[in-house]
Structures are given as C-alpha cells and as structure tokens.
Amino acid sequence: MKIDKTLQPVSTVSVNDGKRRTDVTPATDTSQEDSVHLSANVAKLQNIDSSSATGSIVNSARVQEIKQAISEGNFQINPGVVADRLLETVKELIQSKKGAA
C-alpha cells in the first residue's frame, strides 16, 4: 500500500478547498409559526416554584436538632412510624399513577 504524498497539511487546508454538501437544503419557508400548548398544571408548578422561592421548605432549626441528636447518640428511631409513613407514601404513589393513566 502506497502513502499518498499529495495531501496537504491541516494548517494549509482552507474551508473552500473541500466540496460543499449538496444534501443540505436551507429552509425557504420562514412564514410558518411554531406553537406550544401548556397544560393547566403549569400554573400549579409556577405557584409551587414561587412559594418555594419565598419561603424555606426545610426547617433548618429542626435539622440542626436532629444532627445534634445523631452525633450525641440520642436520636431515637421508631420503626413502626417509619414503616407506616413509607406505606402511606407508596399508597399515594400508586393512586397518583392510577389517576394519571
């Protein structure tokens, strides 16, 4: 196999040296308008976003209390409460999936 020595180094190749693509067709009709339809849930999301921006969702004082209790070894975990709340969350997720379908 021979190496072709007629190739130019990259630094000397200009943009006009290559062939132009003929398969790309420019858009000729610019009169079309794009439209977007937003559902009614947009207002709900905007309300949630604005309320979270104005007020803190996290109770930082409570978080500090829990951190301190964990570091001191005084934090008590009630497995029954954890299980109950986990089941409530799963039920809510299942109901929301049924409502969305």
C-alpha positions as CSV (number, residue, x, y, z in Angstrom):
1,M,0.0,0.0,0.0
2,K,1.4,3.4,-1.0
3,I,1.0,6.5,1.0
4,D,-0.4,9.4,-1.0
5,K,2.0,12.3,-0.6
6,T,-0.3,14.8,-2.3
7,L,-2.3,15.5,0.9
8,Q,-1.9,19.0,2.3
9,P,-1.1,19.5,6.0
10,V,-4.1,20.6,8.0
11,S,-2.7,24.1,8.6
12,T,-2.8,24.8,4.9
13,V,-6.2,23.5,4.1
14,S,-8.8,26.2,3.7
15,V,-12.6,25.9,4.1
16,N,-13.1,26.4,0.3
17,D,-10.9,23.5,-0.6
18,G,-13.5,20.9,0.3
19,K,-16.7,20.1,-1.5
20,R,-19.8,21.7,-0.3
21,R,-22.6,19.5,0.9
22,T,-25.5,19.2,-1.5
23,D,-27.8,17.2,0.6
24,V,-28.5,20.1,3.0
25,T,-31.4,22.2,1.8
26,P,-31.9,25.6,3.5
27,A,-35.3,26.4,4.9
28,T,-37.1,28.5,2.3
29,D,-40.5,29.0,4.1
30,T,-40.0,31.2,7.1
31,S,-43.6,32.1,7.4
32,Q,-44.5,29.1,9.5
33,E,-45.1,29.7,13.2
34,D,-44.3,27.3,15.9
35,S,-46.8,27.0,18.7
36,V,-46.7,25.5,22.2
37,H,-49.6,24.3,24.3
38,L,-49.1,24.3,28.1
39,S,-51.4,22.3,30.3
40,A,-53.3,23.6,33.3
41,N,-50.6,22.1,35.5
42,V,-48.2,25.0,34.6
43,A,-50.0,27.4,36.9
44,K,-49.7,24.9,39.7
45,L,-46.0,24.4,39.1
46,Q,-45.4,28.1,38.9
47,N,-47.2,28.5,42.3
48,I,-45.0,25.8,43.8
49,D,-41.9,27.4,42.4
50,S,-42.8,30.9,43.7
51,S,-43.7,29.6,47.1
52,S,-40.5,27.6,47.4
53,A,-38.5,30.7,46.4
54,T,-40.1,32.9,49.0
55,G,-40.1,30.5,52.0
56,S,-37.8,27.8,53.1
57,I,-39.2,24.3,52.8
58,V,-36.7,22.9,55.2
59,N,-36.9,23.7,58.9
60,S,-33.2,24.3,59.5
61,A,-33.6,24.5,63.3
62,R,-35.2,21.0,63.3
63,V,-32.4,19.7,61.0
64,Q,-29.8,21.0,63.5
65,E,-31.6,19.4,66.4
66,I,-31.6,16.0,64.6
67,K,-28.0,16.4,63.6
68,Q,-27.0,17.1,67.2
69,A,-29.1,14.2,68.5
70,I,-27.5,11.8,66.0
71,S,-24.0,13.0,66.8
72,E,-24.7,12.6,70.6
73,G,-26.3,9.2,70.0
74,N,-29.6,10.3,71.4
75,F,-31.7,10.1,68.2
76,Q,-34.5,7.5,68.6
77,I,-35.9,5.8,65.5
78,N,-39.4,4.4,65.7
79,P,-39.5,1.6,63.1
80,G,-43.3,1.5,63.3
81,V,-43.7,5.1,62.4
82,V,-41.1,4.8,59.6
83,A,-43.0,1.8,58.1
84,D,-46.4,3.5,58.4
85,R,-45.2,6.6,56.6
86,L,-43.4,4.5,54.0
87,L,-46.6,2.6,53.3
88,E,-48.6,5.9,53.1
89,T,-46.1,7.2,50.5
90,V,-46.4,4.1,48.4
91,K,-50.2,4.3,48.5
92,E,-50.0,7.9,47.4
93,L,-47.7,7.0,44.5
94,I,-49.9,4.1,43.4
95,Q,-53.0,6.4,43.5
96,S,-51.3,9.1,41.5
97,K,-50.2,6.5,38.9
98,K,-53.8,5.3,38.6
99,G,-55.1,8.8,38.3
100,A,-52.5,9.7,35.6
101,A,-53.3,6.6,33.5
